[in-house]
Every structure is written in C-alpha cells, then in structure tokens.
Amino acid sequence: MLQDRLTPQGLLYRDLKHFVNEDGNYLFCRYWEPSTPPRALVMIVHGTGEHSGSYVNVATMLVNQSLFVFSHDHVGHGQSEGQRLNVSNFRIYVRDCLQHIDMMKYRYPDLKIFLLAHSMVFCTKLLCHIIPNMSLGVMNPQWLSRDENEVRNFYEDPLCYHGAMKVGFAAVLLNALTGLENLLPSITAPVLILHGDADKMCDIKGSHIMYEMVTSTDKTLKVFEDCLHQLHKELPDVVKEVFSLIQTWLNDRLPALNI
C-alpha cells in the first residue's frame, strides 16, 4: 500500500513498505516523488553498511529538480531482511536492484532512469555496475567525512552497520572484482564519477581506471581535494559544490526544468 505524506520541505514522500526479492526476503523501500510531473527516475544505491535513509539530503536535492527518486535497503542492511553483510554472491545485490528498477520502469515506461550509486556500486540494464577498490579492514567512521556532525550521526544511527567486515563478505567483494576490467569497456552510457582525493575507504585509483577504460564519449571525472569518503556528507561548501555539479550534469541531459 502507498502512503502519502509531506516532508518538512513540503515534498511528497511515497513509502511503499517493501518488495520481496527472489529469495523471499522483504526489502525496505523509500520513494520521493516531486509535486510536478517527473522528468526522469533516479535510483539511489546505498553503500556497504548503511541504508537508503542515509541519502535524504540527496533525494531532496533531486526531487527539487522534478526527479522521482527511489531506493531500497539492500538485503542484510537497514530495515531489510537478511543476515547483516552476509550474502553468498554479490550478484544478489545486483539482481535485487534490477528487480526494483523493472518495477519502476513498469510504472513509468517513458522516463529515463539514472543510477546514483555510492561506494558499493551495481549494474543496471542502462548503466553497468562498477565496484571501487574497497579496503577490507574495519571501517573507521572518522574516514567518512570531515564534518563531525555527520560522523556522530553515523555512530548514533542504529540502522547502520558498526561491526567489522566479515571474512565471507570480503571474499564476496573480492570475487566480484574478478573480470571487472573486462566489463568497463562495455560501458557506453553517460558517466559522472566523483571522488575525494583523501578517501581512505575506496582507492581513488579505481575511479581513474574506470574513467580511462569506459568507452562512453560522455564521461566526467571530478576529484575533490582533501575530501573523504562521503562527498554528500562532507563539509557544507563541498556538499553544495557536489550537489550543484550533479544538478548541472543531469539538467544537461534532460528536458528543461519548468519552475
């Protein structure tokens, strides 16, 4: 059942509680719908150990651009079912994302779809998945952002995973990296890559490799000096620049925004 309500920003928030994946797990969903007819769909794919609710500021920014935003908590994350950070194959995350995308494309068959993925990145039928070179140690929340308020929010968020990365999950990530370089040249869709050069969780070399190897004629790599892992939760001036860049990139590839 869809439940409509307004956010404090006056945005229509449509919350479809869940969908059921092929393994029978209930996956928690979030939807942010603009008050005007949407120009496109944007799926937010959250990173390892976090959840879809970590991207409210990103979703708000996109909705203000008349974009319909949707997301879900990956299996074993947030409010979704499944063992915490424990899957047999990385393709399960990809499969679930494709299922959600197909659901949304059925409802909005004429809209383009964009993927906004962070850290743990996936393929869609339009934008093939990319996985950054992730370190396999215990995550230090101080590596997320230079904004201490955001670090504290992560510590205090019970839906985020605060434990050590399990050996089995690390093995799943490593297996997913196999053959990645062979996949990159097949990417021809427009690509925007953003990375902080002080990121201690994802090696920035991975972003440079991706930029060089994708064959898209429309690709952009922007490196943010002195910034850590979560650019959307960095210091306010950085977040402002990141959001402005995303808005411009999207608007250049979509019909004009009528305000």
VMD Tcl script that draws the C-alpha trace (Angstrom):
set ca {
  {0.00 0.00 0.00}
  {1.23 3.50 -0.81}
  {1.15 6.03 1.99}
  {1.50 9.69 1.02}
  {2.68 12.41 3.35}
  {4.60 15.66 3.14}
  {8.16 16.06 4.35}
  {9.20 19.18 6.32}
  {10.37 20.59 2.96}
  {6.86 20.18 1.53}
  {7.86 17.23 -0.68}
  {5.51 14.37 -1.36}
  {7.04 11.24 0.15}
  {5.60 7.98 -1.07}
  {6.58 5.00 1.03}
  {5.96 1.57 -0.45}
  {6.91 -0.50 2.56}
  {8.77 -3.27 0.79}
  {9.13 -5.65 -2.10}
  {10.05 -9.32 -1.90}
  {13.19 -10.50 -3.70}
  {13.69 -13.88 -5.37}
  {14.92 -15.42 -2.11}
  {11.79 -14.36 -0.24}
  {13.48 -11.55 1.70}
  {11.47 -8.41 2.40}
  {13.43 -5.34 1.26}
  {12.52 -1.97 2.74}
  {11.86 0.78 0.16}
  {11.78 4.57 0.07}
  {10.24 6.80 -2.61}
  {10.42 10.56 -3.04}
  {8.02 11.91 -5.65}
  {8.05 15.52 -6.92}
  {4.84 17.55 -6.85}
  {5.29 18.22 -10.57}
  {5.40 15.56 -13.33}
  {8.79 13.82 -13.03}
  {11.35 14.38 -15.78}
  {13.20 11.13 -15.03}
  {13.72 8.39 -12.47}
  {16.78 8.24 -10.21}
  {17.67 5.14 -8.23}
  {19.93 5.72 -5.23}
  {22.09 2.69 -4.45}
  {23.49 2.96 -0.94}
  {26.92 1.78 0.15}
  {28.16 -1.02 2.37}
  {26.89 -0.96 5.94}
  {24.49 1.96 5.50}
  {20.89 2.24 4.27}
  {18.59 4.21 1.98}
  {17.69 6.68 4.72}
  {21.28 7.93 4.69}
  {20.52 9.80 1.45}
  {17.59 12.05 2.40}
  {19.58 15.18 1.56}
  {20.50 13.77 -1.86}
  {16.91 12.72 -2.54}
  {15.60 16.14 -1.53}
  {18.03 17.85 -3.91}
  {16.95 15.57 -6.78}
  {13.23 15.93 -6.09}
  {13.66 19.69 -6.25}
  {14.81 19.09 -9.83}
  {11.50 17.33 -10.61}
  {13.07 13.88 -10.47}
  {11.35 10.82 -8.99}
  {13.80 9.21 -6.56}
  {13.60 5.65 -5.29}
  {15.81 3.37 -3.23}
  {15.79 0.30 -1.00}
  {17.88 -1.16 1.78}
  {19.98 -3.99 0.36}
  {19.39 -7.43 1.80}
  {21.15 -7.61 5.18}
  {21.15 -3.81 5.53}
  {18.98 -1.25 7.31}
  {15.37 -2.34 7.66}
  {15.58 -5.16 5.10}
  {15.64 -8.83 6.00}
  {18.74 -10.97 5.76}
  {21.90 -11.58 7.75}
  {23.93 -8.44 8.27}
  {26.53 -8.04 5.49}
  {26.33 -11.70 4.59}
  {25.48 -12.82 1.06}
  {26.70 -15.76 -0.97}
  {27.23 -13.73 -4.12}
  {27.48 -10.03 -4.95}
  {25.09 -10.61 -7.82}
  {22.26 -10.84 -5.28}
  {22.53 -7.09 -4.72}
  {22.58 -6.52 -8.48}
  {19.60 -8.81 -9.03}
  {17.53 -7.02 -6.38}
  {18.35 -3.62 -7.87}
  {17.29 -4.82 -11.32}
  {14.04 -6.12 -9.86}
  {13.30 -2.75 -8.28}
  {14.21 -0.93 -11.49}
  {11.89 -3.16 -13.50}
  {9.08 -2.36 -11.07}
  {9.59 1.36 -11.55}
  {10.01 1.14 -15.32}
  {6.67 -0.70 -15.46}
  {5.02 2.23 -13.69}
  {6.90 4.90 -15.68}
  {7.84 3.31 -19.04}
  {8.53 6.61 -20.80}
  {11.01 8.06 -18.30}
  {14.77 7.80 -18.48}
  {16.47 6.25 -15.48}
  {19.67 7.36 -13.81}
  {21.69 5.47 -11.20}
  {23.30 7.31 -8.31}
  {25.49 4.76 -6.59}
  {27.88 5.17 -3.70}
  {30.86 3.02 -2.78}
  {29.22 -0.39 -3.39}
  {28.08 0.09 -6.99}
  {25.85 -2.01 -9.22}
  {24.90 -2.68 -12.81}
  {21.57 -1.88 -14.39}
  {20.41 -2.59 -17.90}
  {21.36 1.01 -18.68}
  {24.41 1.69 -16.52}
  {26.64 -1.34 -15.91}
  {27.89 -1.85 -12.38}
  {31.24 -0.58 -11.10}
  {32.84 -1.68 -7.85}
  {35.52 0.62 -6.37}
  {38.70 -0.88 -4.86}
  {37.50 -1.12 -1.27}
  {39.85 -1.72 1.65}
  {38.96 -4.83 3.66}
  {39.73 -3.62 7.18}
  {37.36 -2.44 9.91}
  {35.72 0.82 8.87}
  {36.66 3.85 10.90}
  {33.69 6.31 10.92}
  {36.20 9.18 11.03}
  {37.05 8.23 7.45}
  {33.53 9.05 6.24}
  {33.55 12.83 6.43}
  {35.37 15.83 7.85}
  {32.03 17.03 9.24}
  {31.96 15.80 12.83}
  {28.17 16.08 12.94}
  {27.93 13.52 10.15}
  {30.40 11.21 11.87}
  {28.34 11.41 15.05}
  {25.13 10.75 13.10}
  {26.65 7.56 11.74}
  {27.70 6.43 15.21}
  {24.18 7.06 16.52}
  {22.25 5.54 13.61}
  {21.09 2.05 14.69}
  {20.33 1.12 11.07}
  {23.98 1.45 10.05}
  {26.33 -1.49 10.47}
  {29.01 -0.72 13.07}
  {30.77 -4.07 13.23}
  {33.82 -5.44 11.47}
  {33.59 -6.62 7.88}
  {33.19 -10.39 7.87}
  {35.70 -12.56 6.05}
  {32.95 -14.13 3.96}
  {31.65 -10.75 2.84}
  {35.18 -9.62 1.99}
  {35.55 -12.73 -0.16}
  {32.29 -11.91 -1.95}
  {33.62 -8.43 -2.76}
  {36.93 -9.81 -4.00}
  {35.14 -12.33 -6.21}
  {33.03 -9.53 -7.65}
  {36.18 -7.71 -8.68}
  {37.23 -10.63 -10.88}
  {36.90 -9.68 -14.52}
  {35.88 -6.10 -13.69}
  {38.39 -4.62 -16.13}
  {36.81 -6.68 -18.90}
  {33.43 -5.14 -18.06}
  {34.45 -1.49 -18.10}
  {34.91 -1.11 -21.89}
  {31.29 -2.18 -22.42}
  {30.00 0.94 -20.65}
  {28.84 3.47 -23.23}
  {26.20 5.37 -21.20}
  {26.97 8.84 -19.81}
  {29.05 8.59 -16.63}
  {29.80 11.09 -13.87}
  {32.45 9.98 -11.37}
  {33.05 11.92 -8.14}
  {35.80 11.05 -5.67}
  {37.60 12.68 -2.75}
  {41.37 12.50 -3.00}
  {41.69 11.85 0.75}
  {39.30 8.87 0.66}
  {40.74 6.11 2.87}
  {38.00 3.58 2.16}
  {37.93 3.43 -1.64}
  {41.17 3.76 -3.57}
  {40.89 6.73 -5.91}
  {42.93 4.76 -8.45}
  {39.77 2.76 -9.12}
  {37.94 5.89 -10.28}
  {40.82 6.85 -12.57}
  {40.88 3.33 -14.03}
  {37.14 3.44 -14.59}
  {37.35 6.81 -16.31}
  {40.09 5.62 -18.63}
  {38.50 2.27 -19.51}
  {34.83 3.10 -20.08}
  {34.18 3.76 -23.75}
  {31.44 6.34 -23.25}
  {32.01 9.54 -25.19}
  {30.22 11.38 -22.39}
  {32.25 10.85 -19.24}
  {33.41 13.16 -16.46}
  {35.74 12.62 -13.50}
  {35.79 15.23 -10.75}
  {38.25 14.89 -7.86}
  {37.55 16.87 -4.68}
  {40.70 17.98 -2.88}
  {41.14 16.91 0.77}
  {37.71 15.25 0.86}
  {36.90 11.90 2.45}
  {34.56 9.07 1.50}
  {31.03 10.51 1.67}
  {31.00 13.60 -0.52}
  {27.26 14.10 0.07}
  {28.01 14.43 3.79}
  {31.24 16.40 3.62}
  {31.73 19.97 4.81}
  {28.83 22.23 3.72}
  {30.74 24.05 0.98}
  {31.77 20.71 -0.54}
  {28.21 19.34 -0.41}
  {26.97 22.49 -2.11}
  {29.50 22.06 -4.92}
  {28.76 18.35 -5.28}
  {25.01 18.94 -5.50}
  {25.45 21.79 -7.98}
  {27.62 19.58 -10.18}
  {25.08 16.72 -10.10}
  {22.21 19.09 -10.89}
  {24.04 20.63 -13.84}
  {25.08 17.23 -15.17}
  {21.51 15.92 -15.02}
  {19.91 19.07 -16.43}
  {22.26 18.99 -19.40}
  {20.89 15.54 -20.25}
  {17.19 16.08 -19.55}
  {14.35 18.30 -20.80}
  {14.35 21.82 -19.37}
  {13.14 22.23 -15.81}
  {9.93 24.29 -15.71}
  {9.57 26.16 -12.42}
}
mol new
graphics top color blue
foreach p $ca { graphics top sphere $p radius 0.5 }
foreach p [lrange $ca 0 end-1] q [lrange $ca 1 end] { graphics top cylinder $p $q radius 0.2 }
display resetview
